[in-house]
């Protein structure tokens, strides 16, 4: 289950909640009211390893190291 950030609309307190996506918003820990809204948060993971877009996604494995710069600039020549 992911961790969601919430902010209370009444007192302004912020809290993190470990919950399912479709769980209702919890009560505020500071004031106890049902006035929390979900905040947009940055993700806490990085895509590492071969095959991701930054390492030449879509190119073959044998030419990914030599074709990295050529594949991105080939269309503008």
Buried (B, 14 or more C-beta within 10 A) or exposed (E): EEEBBBBBEEEEBEBEBEBEEEEEBEBBBEEEEEBBEEEEEEEEEEEEEEEEEEBBEEBEEEEBEEBBEEBEEEEEE
